[in-house]
């Protein structure tokens, strides 16, 4: 195993750790918001629907926050994927 292989593997593992750190927090908060939304929907269905004006439907603050958190988690997952590819490249380069 050459120095290039070792550098690729170490940098890949580092990127996977960084991606995990970046994705962990937003993903946990996204899951909590999603669970809260589903609880609200179940409650409103049980109650007989929403009691807001018909024209006031639109994106909620929760849905916007979920979109932002989902995007942050996707960026972290992409960084982890790049790290995984570097690790694979470290095993196959120079073999």
LINKA-V992223 format. One record per residue. RES is the residue in one small letter. PHI is phi in whole degrees, -180 to 180 (NA if undefined). NEAR is the number of other ideal C-beta (glycine too) atoms within 8 Angstrom. Layout:
BEGIN
res=RES phi=PHI near=NEAR
res=RES phi=PHI near=NEAR
END
This chain:
BEGIN
res=x phi=NA near=3
res=x phi=-88 near=6
res=x phi=-67 near=5
res=x phi=-65 near=9
res=x phi=-60 near=12
res=x phi=-65 near=10
res=x phi=-64 near=9
res=x phi=-63 near=13
res=x phi=-67 near=12
res=x phi=-65 near=8
res=x phi=-68 near=10
res=x phi=-65 near=16
res=x phi=-65 near=10
res=x phi=-62 near=9
res=x phi=-67 near=13
res=x phi=-65 near=13
res=x phi=-66 near=9
res=x phi=-64 near=10
res=x phi=-63 near=16
res=x phi=-64 near=10
res=x phi=-63 near=8
res=x phi=-73 near=12
res=x phi=-91 near=16
res=x phi=-62 near=9
res=x phi=-64 near=7
res=x phi=-61 near=13
res=x phi=-68 near=11
res=x phi=-65 near=8
res=x phi=-68 near=9
res=x phi=-61 near=12
res=x phi=-62 near=8
res=x phi=-65 near=8
res=x phi=-66 near=12
res=x phi=-65 near=9
res=x phi=-65 near=8
res=x phi=-64 near=9
res=x phi=-63 near=11
res=x phi=-67 near=8
res=x phi=-64 near=8
res=x phi=-64 near=8
res=x phi=-63 near=8
res=x phi=-64 near=8
res=x phi=-65 near=8
res=x phi=-67 near=10
res=x phi=-67 near=8
res=x phi=-66 near=6
res=x phi=-75 near=7
res=x phi=110 near=5
res=x phi=104 near=6
res=x phi=-77 near=4
res=x phi=-112 near=4
res=x phi=-93 near=6
res=x phi=-65 near=4
res=x phi=-63 near=5
res=x phi=-86 near=4
res=x phi=-93 near=6
res=x phi=-72 near=5
res=x phi=174 near=4
res=x phi=-67 near=4
res=x phi=-94 near=6
res=x phi=-61 near=5
res=x phi=-67 near=9
res=x phi=-68 near=9
res=x phi=-69 near=9
res=x phi=-63 near=9
res=x phi=-64 near=12
res=x phi=-65 near=8
res=x phi=-66 near=8
res=x phi=-66 near=13
res=x phi=-62 near=10
res=x phi=-65 near=8
res=x phi=-63 near=11
res=x phi=-67 near=12
res=x phi=-66 near=9
res=x phi=-64 near=10
res=x phi=-61 near=16
res=x phi=-66 near=10
res=x phi=-66 near=9
res=x phi=-65 near=14
res=x phi=-63 near=13
res=x phi=-63 near=9
res=x phi=-63 near=10
res=x phi=-62 near=17
res=x phi=-63 near=10
res=x phi=-64 near=9
res=x phi=-66 near=13
res=x phi=-63 near=13
res=x phi=-62 near=9
res=x phi=-62 near=10
res=x phi=-63 near=14
res=x phi=-82 near=9
res=x phi=-100 near=6
res=x phi=-74 near=9
res=x phi=79 near=5
res=x phi=-82 near=4
END
